[in-house]
Amino acid sequence: MLYPLIPDDKHPKWIIVLKILEIIGSHRSRKIAVRLKISDVDNFLLVIKILILSNLFERDISGIISEIKNKPKFRVKKNIKR
């Protein structure tokens, strides 16, 4: 059984995740996605954020999505909307 993701701003892995999510959510990454002619930029960036979380914490994508849906604080803190 996997433990739930508990955001901790002092843990090294979470520091990396927060920095990566900040970069992915930046205006520059939006401009790059538009330049690549991606039609739904918001959905694209959301998927990239979920894939990063899934990869760094070695979890299933469905598990990450269910944790995001179940924890509104997690969603707000990590700047993941929906």
C-alpha positions as CSV (number, residue, x, y, z in Angstrom):
1,M,0.0,0.0,0.0
2,L,1.3,3.4,-0.9
3,Y,1.2,6.3,1.6
4,P,-0.7,9.4,0.6
5,L,1.2,12.3,-0.8
6,I,1.8,14.8,2.0
7,P,3.2,18.1,0.7
8,D,6.1,19.3,2.8
9,D,7.9,22.4,1.7
10,K,11.1,21.5,3.5
11,H,11.5,18.0,2.0
12,P,14.1,18.0,-0.9
13,K,11.9,16.2,-3.3
14,W,9.0,18.6,-2.7
15,I,11.3,21.6,-3.2
16,I,12.2,20.2,-6.6
17,V,8.5,19.5,-7.4
18,L,7.4,23.0,-6.4
19,K,10.2,24.6,-8.5
20,I,9.3,22.4,-11.6
21,L,5.5,23.1,-11.2
22,E,6.3,26.8,-10.9
23,I,8.3,26.7,-14.2
24,I,5.6,24.7,-15.9
25,G,2.9,27.1,-14.8
26,S,4.9,30.2,-16.0
27,H,3.9,32.5,-18.8
28,R,7.0,31.4,-20.7
29,S,5.9,27.8,-20.8
30,R,2.4,28.9,-22.1
31,K,4.1,30.9,-24.9
32,I,6.2,27.8,-25.8
33,A,3.1,25.6,-25.9
34,V,1.3,28.1,-28.1
35,R,4.3,28.3,-30.4
36,L,4.1,24.5,-30.7
37,K,0.5,25.0,-31.9
38,I,-1.0,23.0,-29.0
39,S,-4.7,23.8,-29.2
40,D,-5.6,23.3,-25.5
41,V,-2.7,24.8,-23.6
42,D,-4.4,24.7,-20.1
43,N,-5.1,21.0,-20.5
44,F,-1.6,20.3,-21.8
45,L,0.1,22.0,-18.9
46,L,-2.2,20.2,-16.4
47,V,-1.2,16.8,-18.0
48,I,2.5,17.7,-17.8
49,K,2.1,18.6,-14.1
50,I,0.4,15.3,-13.4
51,L,3.0,13.4,-15.3
52,I,5.8,15.1,-13.4
53,L,4.2,14.3,-10.0
54,S,3.6,10.7,-11.1
55,N,7.1,10.2,-12.3
56,L,8.9,11.9,-9.3
57,F,6.8,10.0,-6.7
58,E,6.7,6.8,-8.6
59,R,2.9,6.6,-8.5
60,D,0.2,5.6,-11.0
61,I,-1.3,8.5,-12.9
62,S,-4.8,7.5,-11.7
63,G,-3.6,7.6,-8.1
64,I,-2.2,11.1,-8.5
65,I,-5.4,12.3,-10.1
66,S,-7.6,10.8,-7.3
67,E,-5.4,12.4,-4.6
68,I,-5.7,15.8,-6.4
69,K,-9.5,15.4,-6.5
70,N,-9.7,14.3,-2.9
71,K,-7.5,17.0,-1.4
72,P,-8.5,20.6,-2.3
73,K,-5.6,22.0,-0.3
74,F,-3.2,20.0,-2.3
75,R,-4.7,21.4,-5.5
76,V,-4.4,25.0,-4.4
77,K,-1.0,24.6,-2.9
78,K,0.5,23.0,-6.0
79,N,-1.3,25.3,-8.4
80,I,-3.2,22.5,-10.0
81,K,-6.6,23.5,-11.1
82,R,-9.7,21.3,-11.8
